[in-house]
Amino acid sequence: MDGYEYTSYEDFGRRFFEVAVTEKRVGDAIGAIAGDEFEMGPMGQGPGKIAKVTAKVRIQEPRVTRSLGELITFAIRIPLEIDMVIDLRIDKPKFMVYGEIELSATARAAEPLLLILDVQKPRPSDIAIHVTSKSLRGELLRIVAGVDAEIRRFIAAHVAGEIDSPESVKAKVIDVADRLDAAWTGV
């Protein structure tokens, strides 16, 4: 056929990955995996676990940065807004928490013809949070009860569970042959 510039299968495959696995597509997949919001608690904190911490976590739209190298990798940041209450039975200080989950992912090829987004599970150290309180007593309570570390641990565990969920696995694996069969018209 005339009028086409031919390329090698290897070059075609690499370019296919670069076009197929974009920042937007990865962001959409991560957004589907992460969901919109979840609740945590009540969790016992502090001496005798007398303080009960509950929180409503709202997940914002992921920000994705792609790096093209030997592997196509992604740095993913997912902003969070958290409304938190510490129930002391006599007082219920409220806190506003802003945070961010830091994830990394790699686009991989697998047999027979699969495109896989390999998302690494976050550790508590991959969760950054900033807590604001309306009272000095609330700030002291937060520090004494070790609430920040527990929030990071809980969010990391929740996201790791979501990454392993059946819906997430389905969202991270694309069977290219099936998609081509579905799209092929023979024309």
N, C-alpha and C positions, 0 to 999 in steps of 0.2 A: 504494500500500500504506500502510495506517495503522500507527501505532505506532513509526515510525522517525524519527529526526532526521537529515535529509539534510544533506550537506556538499558543498562544491565538489570537483571532481576534484583541484585543486591542494592543498587542505587534506588530502584523502584521501592523496595521494601523499606529502606530507611526513610525515603520521602513520604511513603504511606504513613509510617509511624508519626513523623513530624506533623503531618496534616491531620491525622486522626486523633492524636492525643494532644489537644490544645489546653491552654489554661482554663478556658471557659468550660470545656467538657469535663475536665478534672474537677473544677469547682462545683459544677452541677452534680457530679457523682458524689463528691464529698458532702455536699449539702443534703443530698438524699440519704446518705449514710448517717449523718449527724442528727438529722431531724430538726424540729423547730424549738422544742423546749422539753424539759424534764424536771421532775421534782426529786429532791433528795431529803432524807431524814424522815422522822427525827433521829438524830444521832446523839448519843450521850457523849459529853465532853467535860474536861476539867476534873478536879478532884472528886472522886466518887461518882463521876459521870452525872452529876446533878443538873448540869446545863443541857438542855435538849435543843439541838440546832436543826432547823428546817430551812430549806432554800428552794426557790423556783429559779431555774436556769433557763435563760432565753438565748438561743444560738443564733448568731447573726450570719450574714453571707460570708462564706470563706473568701480569703484573698490568696491567690495562687501565683507563684512565680516559677516559670519553667526554665530549666538549664539544659542546653543541648551539648552533649559530650559523647563519649563512647556509649553511655546510657542516657536516656532522657529521664531527668529527675525533676521533682517538684518540691518546692518549699511551700507549705500550706499554713496559713494563719487563720484561725477561726475565732473571731471576737465573741465574747460572752457578756451578758448582763445578768446579774444575780441579785434577787431580793432575798435577804437572809434575816431570820429572826432567831434570837437565842432566848429560849423560854427558861426563866429561873424560878418559875412558879409565883414569885412575888413581883417580878418585873419582866418585860419582854422587849429588850432593846432591838431596834431594827437597824439593818446595815444595807448599804448599797455597795455592791461589789462589781467591779469591771475586771474582765480578765481576757485571756487569750490562750488558745490551745495551739501549740506548735507541732505540726506533723510533717513527715517527709514521705514521699512516694516515688516509686520507680515504675516506668512503663516497661513491661517485659513481653516477650514473645514466647509462646509455648506450643507444644504439639497438641493436636494436629495443625490447627491454624487459629490459635487463640491470642487475643490481646488482653493482657492482665495488668491491672493497676495494683501494684504491690504497696499497700499502705502500712507503714510501721506503726505499731501501737505506741501511744504516748506513755511516758513515765510521769510521775508527779512533778519532776523537775522541768517537764515540757509545758507545764501549766503556769502561767504568770497571772497573778491577781493583785488588785489594788482595792483595799477595803476602806470605806469611809463610814464614820459613825457620827451621830448627832450629839453624842455626849462623851465626856471623859470616862465615865464609868463603863460605857459600852466599849470604848477602846481598850481599857484595862482588862475587861472581861474577855475580849477577843484574844488578847495576848496570853493571858493566864490559861485560858481553856485550850489553846493551841488550835484554834479554829482554822486558821489559814492553811496549815499543813493538811488538816482533815478534808478541807474543800478540794485542795489539789489532788489528794489521794482518791477521793470519791469520783471526781470528774475524770481522772485518768482511767479508773476502773470502768466507769460507765462507757467512755468512748472506746476502750479496748473491747468491751462486750459488744458494742454496736459494730465494730469492725469485723468481728467474728460471726455476726448474726447471718442466718441464711439469706435474708434480703440483701445484706451488704455484699456477701460473696457473689450473689447474682449480679449486682451492680458493678462489681470490679472485674468481671470476666466477660469478655465479648467474644463470641464464636463468630469469627469473620466469615467462615465458610457458610454458616447458616444465614448470616446477613446477606451475603452475595446471592445465595440461592433464592432468598425471599425477594431480592431486588432485581434479579436477572429477568429480563423480558424476552430475550432471544432476538430482539430487533437489531 
